[in-house]
Amino acid sequence: MKDKLKIGLLGLGTVGSGVPTILKEHQEKIAQVTGMEIVIAKALVRDEDEKKRQAEKFDIQLTTDIDEIINDDEIKIIVELIGKVEPARTFITKALENGKHIVTANKDLLAQHGSELVALAQKNHCDLYYEASVAGGIPILRTIANSLAADNIQKVLGIVNGTTNYMLTQMVTAKKSYEQALKEAQELGFAESNPTNDVDGIDAAYKMVILSQFAFGMNISLDQVDTHGIRGLSLDDVEMAAHLGYEVKLIGSSEYNNGSIAVEVGPMLVAKTHPIASVRNEFNAVFLESSGVGESMYYGPGAGAKPTATSVVSDLITIAKNIRLGTTGHMFNSYSHDTEITEDKNINGKYYFSIEVPDKHGQILRLTQIMTEADVSFEQLVQQKSDGTRARIVAITHTITKEQMKRVASEIKKADGFKLLTIFKVLEDK
Ligand SMILES: NC(=O)c1ccc[n+]([C@@H]2O[C@H](COP(=O)([O-])OP(=O)(O)OC[C@H]3O[C@@H](n4cnc5c(N)ncnc54)[C@H](OP(=O)(O)O)[C@@H]3O)[C@@H](O)[C@H]2O)c1
């Protein structure tokens, strides 16, 4: 008979319902690895009647009162799966103050209040694990913190939002419009009825804050991530990208440069030969460049009840082992570095500009003058379709700084008759 390790579960939604299933399915293996039987003693819900059947199936006691869990001395670990910042932040804070270890999948909370919660966990000698908060089923945080501890990461590129990757895949492969792709993602349950966090890049930005902390030890705030989404993305740009040998992807990137990092989220033109271009539909991937291993990519489901609950249970197993060995209270990621953000003049890249111009003589010359004044040259220049009065010009620059890109953008916006449609960063395969 193994010792029982009792946990309290907050929320019995998509992921919350997956946790008892995974614990039951892999009961024997978990008991063997941890030397304990992990059981969900109580679950916090909003409506006990609604969750009654689930609770009976897994023999879980339901409650609508958080204090019944937080003040239960037999409960050692609390798994928070209610999502969003409040009341999750208050519940976790109280639980840590009461000496409970925490597992959560809450990227909104970790990205905005991670440092505060990590410090509180440390103060109370508690564990705080959140593997599922980035890329659902892909064990990327543990990989960076443990397996790559001896390596020096220079760059992290992530497709970390499954909803937008699904939409972009549909736009590229089935030539669906942005609106059609969004509607389909909502019908399939990938996108919420209010898709703001996904399509405006906010969800990806949350994950890049957490990934940057793991890869570079820097605690950045959300407003230090230069965030753009895919809202209203035109099929014209997606098709032009394909014509030029690229695929449009919503990429989160965090890049180290001489003691500082640049963290961005936005649609990028990814060379079709780059490994990350092959990540399709709702799948996620994190691509790393590091001095030891070189290039490596971690691919898998970024969401879903089972993959995400599997990550949550792996955190539970880690804590169970720590309890057994008496080693709780260490940080999930103990690498720390002064936080410094790279200035635009030190951020380099190629950029894709899509510009609408009057369909008359001399427009390419006017654009060339703007580019030349900013010391920017073209690698590719294409004049696209015209309705007789307006034409579209697409240009890919040679490598320039972000400062130069902004200068060109500002001059194009001021130029009479010019309309700047889109700017994407370009990611080449090395
Ligand atoms: N879904 C995924 O694939 C996925 C992947 C990675 C990470 N995550 C993260 O995992 C967390 C949970 O996501 P989810 O998809 O499982 O969400 P969900 O399906 O909406 O489930 C959340 C559950 O929490 C309950 N809840 C909310 N506030 C509560 C409160 N104050 N007291 C008691 N219960 C409360 C909700 O109750 P009602 O049913 O009454 O609304 C719901 O059952 C989030 O942080 C999310 O970002 C999810």
The ligand as a Gaussian input file, in Angstrom:
#p B3LYP/6-31G(d) Opt

LIG

0 1
 N       -7.555000      24.152000     -23.083000
 C       -6.286000      23.908000     -23.383000
 O       -6.009000      23.117000     -24.265000
 C       -5.188000      24.596000     -22.631000
 C       -3.864000      24.443000     -23.069000
 C       -2.826000      25.026000     -22.340000
 C       -3.130000      25.775000     -21.212000
 N       -4.437000      25.939000     -20.837000
 C       -4.715000      26.720000     -19.628000
 O       -5.348000      25.875000     -18.691000
 C       -6.241000      26.618000     -17.892000
 C       -7.631000      25.987000     -17.956000
 O       -8.072000      26.039000     -19.301000
 P       -9.355000      25.232000     -19.801000
 O       -9.274000      25.231000     -21.282000
 O       -9.477000      23.967000     -19.080000
 O      -10.503000      26.249000     -19.359000
 P      -12.056000      25.942000     -19.202000
 O      -12.462000      24.776000     -20.033000
 O      -12.773000      27.227000     -19.383000
 O      -12.170000      25.481000     -17.677000
 C      -12.059000      26.352000     -16.618000
 C      -12.955000      25.802000     -15.518000
 O      -12.728000      26.565000     -14.354000
 C      -13.977000      26.860000     -13.786000
 N      -13.875000      28.101000     -13.029000
 C      -13.601000      29.339000     -13.464000
 N      -13.579000      30.205000     -12.460000
 C      -13.862000      29.502000     -11.341000
 C      -14.007000      29.838000      -9.972000
 N      -13.852000      31.087000      -9.559000
 N      -14.314000      28.862000      -9.107000
 C      -14.490000      27.585000      -9.531000
 N      -14.359000      27.200000     -10.812000
 C      -14.055000      28.159000     -11.698000
 C      -14.934000      26.990000     -14.947000
 O      -16.239000      26.801000     -14.471000
 P      -17.541000      27.016000     -15.372000
 O      -17.667000      25.717000     -16.087000
 O      -18.603000      27.263000     -14.375000
 O      -17.250000      28.181000     -16.269000
 C      -14.436000      25.878000     -15.856000
 O      -15.063000      24.652000     -15.563000
 C       -6.169000      28.051000     -18.415000
 O       -5.231000      28.776000     -17.662000
 C       -5.662000      27.878000     -19.831000
 O       -4.989000      29.015000     -20.313000
 C       -5.463000      25.368000     -21.505000

